[in-house]
Amino acid sequence: MEEKQIGAVDHFFGNISVSMIKLTDALRIGDRIHIKGSTSDFMQDVSSMQIDRVPAQEAKAGDLISIKVEQKVRKDDAVYKI
C-alpha cells in the first residue's frame, strides 16, 4: 500500500474525539487514512467530515476539515491517504 501525505493535525478536541486537519491534498468520504506521530499510529476510514461545521463529501488542498477519530491525536501528527 502506497501512502501519500495529505495534511497534518491542526487541533484535537478530546472530549468529542474530533480532529481538525489542514489538508495539502484532496480527501473524500470513504478514503482510508493513516495518522502517524510521535505517539499516534493508526488507520481508519473517513466516514464523515465537515468544513466550517457544514457536512462535506470531499475537501481540497487548503481546507481545514473536522473528522471524528478513533484514537487520540496530537498537533502536527502527519495524515496520509492510503
Backbone as a printed PyTorch tensor [residue, N CA C, xyz], in Angstrom:
tensor([[[  0.8300,  -1.1820,   0.0000],
         [  0.0000,   0.0000,   0.0000],
         [  0.8750,   1.2470,   0.0000]],

        [[  0.6580,   2.0930,  -0.9660],
         [  1.4140,   3.3370,  -1.0260],
         [  0.6600,   4.4130,  -0.2600]],

        [[  1.3930,   5.1550,   0.5410],
         [  0.7980,   6.2270,   1.3200],
         [  1.3270,   7.5630,   0.8260]],

        [[  0.4370,   8.5550,   0.8110],
         [  0.8150,   9.9030,   0.4000],
         [  0.3580,  10.8710,   1.4740]],

        [[  1.2680,  11.7070,   1.9570],
         [  0.8750,  12.6700,   2.9900],
         [ -0.0790,  13.6960,   2.3850]],

        [[ -1.2100,  13.8910,   3.0630],
         [ -2.2220,  14.8220,   2.5640],
         [ -2.5410,  15.9270,   3.5610]],

        [[ -1.8230,  15.9590,   4.6880],
         [ -2.0810,  17.0150,   5.6470],
         [ -1.4880,  16.7190,   7.0080]],

        [[ -1.8920,  17.5590,   7.9740],
         [ -1.4020,  17.4130,   9.3420],
         [ -2.4910,  17.8460,  10.3140]],

        [[ -2.4470,  17.2690,  11.5040],
         [ -3.4080,  17.6100,  12.5470],
         [ -3.1470,  19.0420,  13.0130]],

        [[ -4.2030,  19.8370,  13.0470],
         [ -4.1040,  21.2250,  13.4910],
         [ -4.5860,  21.3790,  14.9320]],

        [[ -5.5870,  20.5850,  15.3110],
         [ -6.1460,  20.6710,  16.6680],
         [ -6.9080,  19.3780,  16.9640]],

        [[ -7.0060,  19.0300,  18.2490],
         [ -7.7510,  17.8390,  18.6550],
         [ -8.6620,  18.2010,  19.8170]],

        [[ -9.9360,  17.8470,  19.6820],
         [-10.9230,  18.0450,  20.7450],
         [-11.1460,  16.7000,  21.4250]],

        [[-10.4870,  16.4820,  22.5580],
         [-10.5110,  15.1900,  23.2250],
         [-11.8670,  14.7860,  23.7530]],

        [[-12.6740,  15.7680,  24.2090],
         [-13.9690,  15.4190,  24.7890],
         [-14.9440,  14.8510,  23.7640]],

        [[-14.7480,  15.1590,  22.4680],
         [-15.6400,  14.6210,  21.4310],
         [-14.8780,  13.7970,  20.3890]],

        [[-13.5830,  13.5850,  20.5880],
         [-12.7200,  12.8050,  19.6700],
         [-12.8010,  13.2990,  18.2320]],

        [[-12.6650,  14.5970,  18.0620],
         [-12.6820,  15.2020,  16.7300],
         [-11.3470,  15.8850,  16.4750]],

        [[-10.8180,  15.6590,  15.2790],
         [ -9.5530,  16.2520,  14.8810],
         [ -9.7800,  17.2700,  13.7660]],

        [[ -9.1090,  18.4100,  13.8840],
         [ -9.0740,  19.3910,  12.8020],
         [ -7.8100,  19.0780,  12.0080]],

        [[ -7.9520,  18.9370,  10.7000],
         [ -6.8200,  18.5810,   9.8420],
         [ -6.6940,  19.6180,   8.7300]],

        [[ -5.4960,  20.1690,   8.5860],
         [ -5.1970,  21.0980,   7.4990],
         [ -4.6970,  20.2770,   6.3170]],

        [[ -5.4480,  20.3110,   5.2080],
         [ -5.1370,  19.4620,   4.0540],
         [ -4.1460,  20.1200,   3.0900]],

        [[ -3.2770,  19.2890,   2.5220],
         [ -2.3830,  19.7180,   1.4500],
         [ -2.7430,  18.9990,   0.1510]],

        [[ -3.7610,  18.1350,   0.2020],
         [ -4.2430,  17.3960,  -0.9700],
         [ -5.7130,  17.0380,  -0.7210]],

        [[ -6.3760,  16.5350,  -1.7300],
         [ -7.8090,  16.2380,  -1.6400],
         [ -8.0940,  15.0040,  -0.7760]],

        [[ -9.2800,  15.0070,  -0.1640],
         [ -9.7520,  13.8840,   0.6460],
         [-11.2530,  13.8080,   0.4870]],

        [[-11.8010,  12.5830,   0.4630],
         [-13.2510,  12.4230,   0.3280],
         [-13.7540,  11.3290,   1.2600]],

        [[-15.0490,  11.3280,   1.4820],
         [-15.6890,  10.3040,   2.2980],
         [-15.3810,   8.9340,   1.6790]],

        [[-15.0290,   7.9570,   2.5250],
         [-14.7210,   6.6150,   2.0490],
         [-13.2300,   6.3510,   1.9110]],

        [[-12.4190,   7.4210,   1.8680],
         [-10.9660,   7.2330,   1.7940],
         [-10.4580,   6.6440,   3.1180]],

        [[ -9.3640,   5.9130,   3.0300],
         [ -8.7250,   5.3600,   4.2260],
         [ -7.5110,   6.2260,   4.5370]],

        [[ -7.3650,   6.6130,   5.8060],
         [ -6.2450,   7.4560,   6.1980],
         [ -5.3980,   6.7700,   7.2630]],

        [[ -4.1640,   7.2130,   7.3670],
         [ -3.2110,   6.7330,   8.3680],
         [ -2.6980,   7.9770,   9.0850]],

        [[ -2.9090,   8.0440,  10.3940],
         [ -2.4250,   9.1650,  11.1860],
         [ -1.2320,   8.6790,  11.9910]],

        [[ -0.1120,   9.3970,  11.8200],
         [  1.1280,   8.9460,  12.4570],
         [  1.8540,  10.1330,  13.0720]],

        [[  2.2600,   9.9450,  14.3190],
         [  3.0240,  10.9670,  15.0250],
         [  3.9590,  10.3070,  16.0130]],

        [[  4.4640,  11.0780,  16.9700],
         [  5.4130,  10.5280,  17.9300],
         [  4.7760,   9.4510,  18.8040]],

        [[  3.4850,   9.5980,  19.1180],
         [  2.8020,   8.5770,  19.9230],
         [  1.5350,   8.0500,  19.2510]],

        [[  1.1610,   8.6030,  18.1060],
         [ -0.0350,   8.1580,  17.3760],
         [  0.3880,   7.3150,  16.1840]],

        [[ -0.3540,   6.2500,  15.9160],
         [ -0.0960,   5.4300,  14.7290],
         [ -1.2730,   4.4950,  14.5350]],

        [[ -2.2520,   4.9220,  13.7150],
         [ -3.4290,   4.0890,  13.4460],
         [ -4.0270,   4.4620,  12.0950]],

        [[ -4.8610,   3.5530,  11.5940],
         [ -5.5510,   3.7530,  10.3180],
         [ -7.0490,   3.7280,  10.5660]],

        [[ -7.7820,   4.4800,   9.7540],
         [ -9.2360,   4.4550,   9.8450],
         [ -9.8270,   4.9470,   8.5330]],

        [[-11.1030,   4.6070,   8.3050],
         [-11.8310,   5.0980,   7.1470],
         [-12.4760,   6.4310,   7.5030]],

        [[-12.5670,   7.3270,   6.5260],
         [-13.2350,   8.6080,   6.7360],
         [-14.7250,   8.3830,   6.4720]],

        [[-15.5270,   8.4090,   7.5390],
         [-16.9640,   8.1510,   7.3870],
         [-17.7770,   9.4390,   7.3250]],

        [[-17.2060,  10.5370,   7.8300],
         [-17.8660,  11.8340,   7.7360],
         [-16.8210,  12.9190,   7.9180]],

        [[-17.1200,  14.0790,   7.3770],
         [-16.2210,  15.2210,   7.5670],
         [-17.0220,  16.5010,   7.4700]],

        [[-16.4630,  17.5390,   8.0550],
         [-17.1020,  18.8460,   7.9990],
         [-16.0680,  19.9000,   7.6330]],

        [[-16.5390,  20.9170,   6.9140],
         [-15.7470,  22.1000,   6.6160],
         [-16.5400,  23.2750,   7.1680]],

        [[-15.9710,  24.0200,   8.1040],
         [-16.6780,  25.1300,   8.7640],
         [-18.0250,  24.6820,   9.3340]],

        [[-18.0340,  23.5290,   9.9910],
         [-19.2180,  22.9540,  10.6470],
         [-20.3340,  22.5640,   9.6890]],

        [[-20.0240,  22.4610,   8.4050],
         [-21.0040,  22.0410,   7.3970],
         [-20.5570,  20.6930,   6.8460]],

        [[-21.4290,  19.6680,   6.8690],
         [-21.0440,  18.3580,   6.3220],
         [-20.5890,  18.4630,   4.8680]],

        [[-19.5490,  17.6990,   4.5320],
         [-18.9960,  17.7330,   3.1770],
         [-18.6670,  16.3150,   2.7270]],

        [[-18.7630,  16.0750,   1.4220],
         [-18.4140,  14.7790,   0.8360],
         [-16.9410,  14.7220,   0.4540]],

        [[-16.3690,  15.8890,   0.1140],
         [-14.9650,  15.9380,  -0.2600],
         [-14.3820,  17.2950,   0.1060]],

        [[-13.0680,  17.3290,   0.2300],
         [-12.3560,  18.5550,   0.5660],
         [-11.1100,  18.6410,  -0.3040]],

        [[-10.6210,  19.8510,  -0.4860],
         [ -9.4640,  20.0720,  -1.3580],
         [ -8.2840,  20.6200,  -0.5620]],

        [[ -7.1460,  20.6980,  -1.1980],
         [ -5.9510,  21.2510,  -0.5610],
         [ -6.2500,  22.6530,  -0.0440]],

        [[ -5.7840,  22.9320,   1.1640],
         [ -6.0050,  24.2360,   1.7620],
         [ -7.1830,  24.2730,   2.7170]],

        [[ -8.0810,  23.2760,   2.6390],
         [ -9.2450,  23.2360,   3.5270],
         [ -8.8330,  22.7910,   4.9300]],

        [[ -9.5360,  23.3080,   5.9180],
         [ -9.3850,  22.8790,   7.3050],
         [-10.6320,  22.0680,   7.6310]],

        [[-10.4710,  20.7460,   7.7570],
         [-11.6240,  19.8610,   7.9470],
         [-11.6740,  19.3240,   9.3780]],

        [[-12.8410,  18.8560,   9.7560],
         [-13.0430,  18.1900,  11.0480],
         [-13.4950,  16.7690,  10.7650]],

        [[-12.8580,  15.7990,  11.4090],
         [-13.3060,  14.4130,  11.3030],
         [-13.2730,  13.7650,  12.6810]],

        [[-14.1600,  12.8070,  12.8660],
         [-14.1740,  12.0090,  14.0930],
         [-13.0340,  11.0090,  13.9810]],

        [[-12.2130,  10.9090,  15.0410],
         [-11.0890,   9.9750,  15.0220],
         [-11.2660,   8.9190,  16.1030]],

        [[-10.6890,   7.7490,  15.8470],
         [-10.8530,   6.5990,  16.7390],
         [ -9.9070,   6.6240,  17.9290]],

        [[ -8.8180,   7.3900,  17.8130],
         [ -7.8260,   7.4650,  18.8900],
         [ -7.3830,   8.9150,  19.0640]],

        [[ -6.6850,   9.1550,  20.1590],
         [ -6.1650,  10.4960,  20.4260],
         [ -5.0820,  10.8390,  19.4180]],

        [[ -5.1150,  12.0600,  18.9040],
         [ -4.0760,  12.5590,  18.0010],
         [ -3.5090,  13.8430,  18.5900]],

        [[ -2.3780,  14.2680,  18.0620],
         [ -1.7190,  15.4590,  18.5680],
         [ -1.3960,  16.4240,  17.4330]],

        [[ -1.2740,  17.6860,  17.7770],
         [ -0.9450,  18.7050,  16.7840],
         [  0.3060,  18.3040,  15.9990]],

        [[  0.2430,  18.5010,  14.7270],
         [  1.3420,  18.2230,  13.7750],
         [  1.5410,  16.7480,  13.4720]],

        [[  0.6790,  15.8320,  13.9830],
         [  0.7230,  14.4440,  13.5200],
         [  0.4630,  14.4570,  12.0060]],

        [[  1.1880,  13.6340,  11.2620],
         [  1.0260,  13.5630,   9.8170],
         [ -0.1930,  12.7130,   9.4620]],

        [[ -0.9020,  13.1410,   8.4030],
         [ -2.0750,  12.4180,   7.9240],
         [ -1.7710,  11.9550,   6.4960]],

        [[ -1.8720,  10.6400,   6.2770],
         [ -1.5940,  10.0480,   4.9750],
         [ -2.8580,   9.4310,   4.4060]],

        [[ -2.9940,   9.4650,   3.0850],
         [ -4.0770,   8.7470,   2.4100],
         [ -3.4890,   7.4440,   1.8880]],

        [[ -4.1950,   6.3380,   2.1330],
         [ -3.7190,   5.0220,   1.7170],
         [ -4.3310,   4.6660,   0.3690]]])
